[in-house]
Amino acid sequence: MPQATVALKPELNQVSVSGILTEIRQRWTPDGKFAVIAALSIPRPALGAARASSQTDQPMPLRATGEAAERLSKLEGKGVAVRGRLRRRYYSRDNQPHWGQVEIWVDECHPIQLQEDEHG
């Protein structure tokens, strides 16, 4: 008897990135849950001499609630690996829709050891 094959739906909107956690701000959601807004400083890709700048790192905005927020709140200035989903913030100005920045909504985070040359 042939075996049935189950087609698995790929997980869409998954991101994994690591860097140095900075700019942690604690918040509470409207329903009273602890939340964190932070930045993950990651190396900026080199774009060649014509586009070179003195800025070598770029901040990626993070948001987290629950256990991930608790873990992030204790890791400022440390190397972390995060997994989550991308979400683009939406706002309106003069009754016209606008898209804001893209954020990483963190599901998991783990401290990592960085090599000395990665962060000075």
BALOBA-1460 file (C-alpha; in Angstrom, 3 decimals):
// residues 120
<rec num="1" residu="m" x="0.000" y="0.000" z="0.000"/>
<rec num="2" residu="p" x="1.501" y="3.404" z="-0.996"/>
<rec num="3" residu="q" x="2.316" y="5.820" z="1.809"/>
<rec num="4" residu="a" x="0.386" y="9.075" z="1.888"/>
<rec num="5" residu="t" x="2.532" y="12.153" z="1.501"/>
<rec num="6" residu="v" x="1.579" y="15.145" z="3.571"/>
<rec num="7" residu="a" x="2.406" y="18.470" z="1.980"/>
<rec num="8" residu="l" x="3.764" y="20.720" z="4.689"/>
<rec num="9" residu="k" x="3.045" y="24.395" z="4.356"/>
<rec num="10" residu="p" x="6.296" y="26.343" z="4.710"/>
<rec num="11" residu="e" x="6.463" y="28.821" z="7.547"/>
<rec num="12" residu="l" x="6.216" y="32.233" z="5.997"/>
<rec num="13" residu="n" x="7.538" y="35.442" z="7.517"/>
<rec num="14" residu="q" x="10.305" y="33.937" z="9.659"/>
<rec num="15" residu="v" x="13.490" y="35.856" z="10.404"/>
<rec num="16" residu="s" x="16.626" y="34.963" z="12.380"/>
<rec num="17" residu="v" x="19.292" y="37.557" z="13.088"/>
<rec num="18" residu="s" x="22.008" y="38.199" z="15.651"/>
<rec num="19" residu="g" x="23.713" y="41.336" z="16.876"/>
<rec num="20" residu="i" x="24.204" y="43.541" z="19.917"/>
<rec num="21" residu="l" x="21.088" y="44.520" z="21.862"/>
<rec num="22" residu="t" x="20.797" y="48.278" z="22.503"/>
<rec num="23" residu="e" x="18.284" y="50.994" z="23.371"/>
<rec num="24" residu="i" x="15.969" y="48.852" z="25.516"/>
<rec num="25" residu="r" x="12.771" y="50.620" z="26.573"/>
<rec num="26" residu="q" x="10.256" y="48.898" z="28.806"/>
<rec num="27" residu="r" x="6.545" y="49.292" z="28.069"/>
<rec num="28" residu="w" x="3.241" y="47.732" z="29.052"/>
<rec num="29" residu="t" x="0.566" y="46.727" z="26.576"/>
<rec num="30" residu="p" x="-2.991" y="48.083" z="26.996"/>
<rec num="31" residu="d" x="-3.969" y="44.806" z="28.687"/>
<rec num="32" residu="g" x="-1.107" y="45.173" z="31.207"/>
<rec num="33" residu="k" x="1.466" y="42.751" z="29.737"/>
<rec num="34" residu="f" x="5.175" y="43.583" z="29.969"/>
<rec num="35" residu="a" x="6.718" y="44.568" z="26.630"/>
<rec num="36" residu="v" x="10.095" y="45.712" z="25.341"/>
<rec num="37" residu="i" x="11.085" y="47.955" z="22.469"/>
<rec num="38" residu="a" x="14.772" y="47.764" z="21.554"/>
<rec num="39" residu="a" x="17.279" y="47.878" z="18.723"/>
<rec num="40" residu="l" x="19.523" y="45.109" z="17.475"/>
<rec num="41" residu="s" x="22.767" y="46.559" z="16.146"/>
<rec num="42" residu="i" x="23.979" y="44.503" z="13.188"/>
<rec num="43" residu="p" x="26.877" y="45.027" z="10.755"/>
<rec num="44" residu="r" x="25.966" y="47.107" z="7.736"/>
<rec num="45" residu="p" x="26.872" y="45.383" z="4.453"/>
<rec num="46" residu="a" x="29.639" y="47.081" z="2.503"/>
<rec num="47" residu="l" x="28.264" y="48.680" z="-0.650"/>
<rec num="48" residu="g" x="31.547" y="49.688" z="-2.271"/>
<rec num="49" residu="a" x="33.656" y="52.830" z="-2.165"/>
<rec num="50" residu="a" x="31.067" y="55.050" z="-3.845"/>
<rec num="51" residu="r" x="28.582" y="54.363" z="-1.048"/>
<rec num="52" residu="a" x="30.977" y="53.947" z="1.860"/>
<rec num="53" residu="s" x="30.241" y="55.803" z="5.061"/>
<rec num="54" residu="s" x="31.621" y="55.964" z="8.552"/>
<rec num="55" residu="q" x="28.563" y="54.115" z="9.865"/>
<rec num="56" residu="t" x="29.432" y="50.428" z="10.052"/>
<rec num="57" residu="d" x="26.419" y="49.232" z="12.099"/>
<rec num="58" residu="q" x="22.710" y="49.603" z="11.544"/>
<rec num="59" residu="p" x="19.964" y="49.291" z="14.177"/>
<rec num="60" residu="m" x="17.076" y="46.904" z="13.529"/>
<rec num="61" residu="p" x="13.999" y="47.749" z="15.633"/>
<rec num="62" residu="l" x="12.693" y="44.956" z="17.879"/>
<rec num="63" residu="r" x="9.442" y="44.485" z="19.796"/>
<rec num="64" residu="a" x="8.707" y="41.695" z="22.249"/>
<rec num="65" residu="t" x="6.187" y="40.676" z="24.889"/>
<rec num="66" residu="g" x="6.022" y="37.857" z="27.405"/>
<rec num="67" residu="e" x="9.026" y="35.610" z="27.995"/>
<rec num="68" residu="a" x="10.995" y="37.102" z="25.085"/>
<rec num="69" residu="a" x="10.558" y="40.601" z="26.576"/>
<rec num="70" residu="e" x="11.704" y="39.367" z="29.991"/>
<rec num="71" residu="r" x="14.844" y="37.815" z="28.476"/>
<rec num="72" residu="l" x="15.670" y="40.828" z="26.299"/>
<rec num="73" residu="s" x="15.262" y="43.251" z="29.210"/>
<rec num="74" residu="k" x="18.249" y="41.593" z="30.931"/>
<rec num="75" residu="l" x="20.621" y="41.544" z="27.937"/>
<rec num="76" residu="e" x="21.325" y="45.179" z="27.012"/>
<rec num="77" residu="g" x="24.772" y="45.576" z="25.475"/>
<rec num="78" residu="k" x="25.118" y="41.811" z="24.968"/>
<rec num="79" residu="g" x="25.174" y="39.669" z="21.865"/>
<rec num="80" residu="v" x="21.819" y="38.021" z="21.157"/>
<rec num="81" residu="a" x="20.259" y="35.823" z="18.499"/>
<rec num="82" residu="v" x="16.575" y="36.477" z="17.847"/>
<rec num="83" residu="r" x="13.892" y="34.666" z="15.872"/>
<rec num="84" residu="g" x="10.644" y="36.290" z="14.981"/>
<rec num="85" residu="r" x="8.470" y="37.840" z="12.313"/>
<rec num="86" residu="l" x="8.707" y="41.031" z="10.306"/>
<rec num="87" residu="r" x="5.965" y="43.577" z="10.673"/>
<rec num="88" residu="r" x="5.719" y="46.911" z="8.950"/>
<rec num="89" residu="r" x="4.214" y="49.664" z="11.089"/>
<rec num="90" residu="y" x="1.354" y="51.602" z="9.584"/>
<rec num="91" residu="y" x="0.233" y="55.135" z="10.350"/>
<rec num="92" residu="s" x="-1.723" y="57.887" z="8.656"/>
<rec num="93" residu="r" x="-0.926" y="61.545" z="8.094"/>
<rec num="94" residu="d" x="-3.513" y="64.029" z="6.836"/>
<rec num="95" residu="n" x="-5.923" y="61.097" z="6.415"/>
<rec num="96" residu="q" x="-3.520" y="59.474" z="3.938"/>
<rec num="97" residu="p" x="-2.098" y="56.003" z="4.653"/>
<rec num="98" residu="h" x="1.677" y="55.731" z="5.117"/>
<rec num="99" residu="w" x="3.961" y="52.823" z="5.844"/>
<rec num="100" residu="g" x="6.500" y="53.257" z="8.595"/>
<rec num="101" residu="q" x="9.500" y="51.217" z="9.600"/>
<rec num="102" residu="v" x="9.825" y="47.447" z="9.473"/>
<rec num="103" residu="e" x="10.239" y="45.844" z="12.919"/>
<rec num="104" residu="i" x="11.162" y="42.383" z="14.112"/>
<rec num="105" residu="w" x="8.501" y="41.008" z="16.469"/>
<rec num="106" residu="v" x="10.572" y="38.657" z="18.605"/>
<rec num="107" residu="d" x="9.320" y="35.159" z="19.422"/>
<rec num="108" residu="e" x="12.617" y="33.787" z="20.822"/>
<rec num="109" residu="c" x="15.924" y="35.234" z="21.959"/>
<rec num="110" residu="h" x="19.147" y="33.694" z="23.222"/>
<rec num="111" residu="p" x="22.415" y="35.236" z="24.414"/>
<rec num="112" residu="i" x="25.393" y="34.524" z="22.186"/>
<rec num="113" residu="q" x="29.130" y="34.927" z="22.579"/>
<rec num="114" residu="l" x="30.604" y="37.437" z="20.143"/>
<rec num="115" residu="q" x="34.194" y="37.392" z="18.949"/>
<rec num="116" residu="e" x="36.198" y="40.413" z="20.111"/>
<rec num="117" residu="d" x="36.660" y="41.791" z="16.577"/>
<rec num="118" residu="e" x="32.883" y="41.719" z="15.982"/>
<rec num="119" residu="h" x="32.129" y="44.438" z="18.527"/>
<rec num="120" residu="g" x="35.440" y="46.079" z="19.408"/>
